Amino acid sequence: MDEQDRRWREEFPITRDLVYLNNCSLTPLPRSGRERIERFAREWTELGGRAWYDHWIGEYEALRDGIAGVLGAARDEVAIEPNVSAGLVGIASTLDYTKRPKVIVADLDFPTDGHAFHAVADRGARVEFVRSPDRVRVPLELFERAVDERTSAVCTGHVYFTTGWIQDVRALAELCHRKGAVLVVDAYQSIGAFPFDVHEAGIDYLVGGTLKWLMGGPGIAFLYARRAIAERARPSAVGWWGVMDPFAFDVEHLAYGTGARRFEYGTPAVAAIYAARAGLELLAEIGVATVRARHMLLSQRLVDGAIAQGWTVRCPRVAAERTAIVTLEHPEPQRVVDALRAEGVICDSRPGLVRLSPHYFNTVDEMDRALELLAPLRALAATA
Ligand SMILES: Cc1ncc(COP(=O)(O)O)c(C=O)c1O
């Protein structure tokens, strides 16, 4: 382990005791995040409600700047959300399904990407699915065939949560716009994992959150809305923080806030703001390009090692096509996860899959340790 590895790992106390390979679910709390949460607790203890004005509203707006920075967006294009689901519900509430009832989602997408639009069925929405032919990728041609003049939106992942495959959202945006549909990107698994700029991609909406590659924990998510779209949007899912002047306390009128702000709801979870800001700052210090290089190195070590052991790998084999999500097929994945856990290696399961996701602070030695433990577990079901 070199000096840089050591410095990176000091920030994550969990690395002293465990080989932590579940970062695409939740990155562990960094030291700086813990310090910020403790600061929040002090302010709450010492100031009570005064803390809103002295600190918390300022922290909220600074968080908006941090999120805008990592997306390449302007601050008025960013709304802070309690989770991705809430952001999607807001977006789904803006669309007119009368002439364009179709919403296209992929079968590999995270459930909430479909649910938000199923829930507006009584307003005319009809969710249709494009189906991945190899259960890894969702080729552009499938969207090309599915999207037509009766399609209001495509809502799909930037990176698919069970395969790590990176979707070409720029090409998808171009395709959607040609047919008059909006593109909603679920970027929970991509933001922070590789360099990305929302304006360059030309997408309309994006949702994501801080608990995975952004290292900021649960409770904070975000919504990007392209300015031209945001200014016209009239969400029916609203809250008092999303209006033009929340502190006017006007119950009689609804004046939408400027830009994406109209997609915000009510009082935010302030401890989560503090942790989220620490995660974003840590990422800025490390650099997204460095994170990407480490992800490619570490995940390739796992993929190559697993293939050599005879595992069927679900994620793409080529590092350039995927993030640091490595999925291995197994009939009883939770048994594999439990066996690894007993030896101090933390990963996760999804139906039929063992999922390992290193982050930049993991080491090549840790990949080899996980592989050493995985070797006898491939045949676990057969010997049970
Ligand atoms: C791609 C993707 N979308 C959405 C979510 C979760 O969304 P929410 O913030 O609503 O819990 C996850 C988290 O696991 C995810 O991987």
The ligand as a Gaussian input file, in Angstrom:
#p B3LYP/6-31G(d) Opt

LIG

0 1
 C      -30.408000       3.742000     -10.224000
 C      -31.076000       4.023000      -8.914000
 N      -32.160000       4.820000      -8.871000
 C      -32.772000       5.106000      -7.713000
 C      -32.313000       4.605000      -6.526000
 C      -32.995000       4.918000      -5.221000
 O      -33.840000       5.998000      -5.268000
 P      -34.403000       6.702000      -3.951000
 O      -33.507000       7.875000      -3.678000
 O      -35.769000       7.116000      -4.307000
 O      -34.358000       5.709000      -2.829000
 C      -31.194000       3.778000      -6.521000
 C      -30.674000       3.286000      -5.228000
 O      -30.395000       2.271000      -4.880000
 C      -30.566000       3.479000      -7.742000
 O      -29.508000       2.659000      -7.783000

